[in-house]
Amino acid sequence: MQRHRRLMAIALFVAVLVFPVSCKTSDDARALAGQMTATASSLSDYYATLAQLADNHAKLERLQQATLGVPFDPQDVAQLQDVQADLQKRSDMAHALADLAAAFSGLSGSSAPANVSASAANLGASLSAIPQLPGSSYAPTALQGAGKIITQLIQERDERKMAKAIDPTMAAVSEMFSQEKPVYDSIDRTYIGLAQSIALDLVNRNQVDPNSLMAPALKPFDLSSRVPTEQLSPGVADYAREQIKNRTAAEIAAHSQASDSLDAALKDVSKNTHALATEGHMAEPIFPITLSKVESWIRLVM
Amino acid sequence: MGPSLQSLEDQYMLLTQQLSMLLAACPTQVERDQVMTQYVTARRNYWSSIQKVFHDDDPQVVSLVQELRTEQQKIADCINHLDNIARIIDIITQAVNVGTTLAAKFA
């Protein structure tokens, strides 16, 4: 009886010792999963918007052909479609990562969602669709099997091993974003730069209705300006040019802030994933990531 | 990737901003076509570079980037002298040719 009591006491002691560690790991894993889901979702929206900008750029080139006669051949269409497709592949990859991260947060629940396997497989397939950049150290081909491994670990409910499995993927996604960020910034600048150039040209040709410029004065009285039949007055034309230039600068600044905040968020998630994989817990608490700068930019261009 | 892509972007955007004015300064369709050809080449060089990665550590690329910057400055300087459109087209052609060589250096 005494031996039994002693065994019970030891068991209780071990349980007390182990329980907080397990809880800590689960809390960290859940917080990390939340951070990863938010960041990957935002990343997916960001890439999808950038892909839309490539499509919009093609429309601007077509408009430039109509207004100035600049050649716009099937070769040019194909070039922009390729860029758009590459960005869409990245969006799909980030979407798959967000789905998997959401499943990651369900790890401590009673049952893993049925779509976990599909999410992990989608991530592997999406990663393999992105060609490796020459000279970069990340290797999507090496990550193709990650989905299968993560599915198994979800089934086994092993958070730390799962973090280890997803650690290189997260690091690769973060590294890819940092390496390609100058390209994303450039795509945004040339899109808005071309739009600005065409818009200024249309103002100079008197092909712009200044109704929206008059709106602050007329809207309170439920009035709207009429389409001008004559040349815009120099003052109104200057005002239109000023608005075009100011909004160009605002759009470029908004995109720059969006890509900077995503870069920082991805680095943070990657660092935390690595800490969970190697240490089994976080040294510091994980705070939810807010990516309002990305949302603001998307609202501005869409 | 940075300076090389930036140089091609700068060339494409400089010509985009000046295109309308340059075309208006061309007395004949032949010259207009020459300007259009150089503009489209600069645009294609830029989009081609987006798809690839520069080897910025390649000494030849560094030299080409420097050369392209010098050519860009020449275009910017001569834009104010639209009376000599033939010379402007020559300078633009020279600059876009350097851009084409640079774009071809993408791996």
Interface residues (C-beta under 8 A of the other chain):
Chain A: E61 L68 G69 V70 P71 Q75 D76 Q79 L80 D82 V83 D86 L133 P134 G135 S136 Q179 P182 V183 S186 I187 R189 T190 G193 L194 S197 D201 N204
Chain B: M1 G2 L5 Q6 E9 Y12 M13 T16 Q17 L19 S20 L23 R32 M36 Y39 V40 R43 R44 Y46 W47 S48 I50 Q51 K52 V53 H55 A107
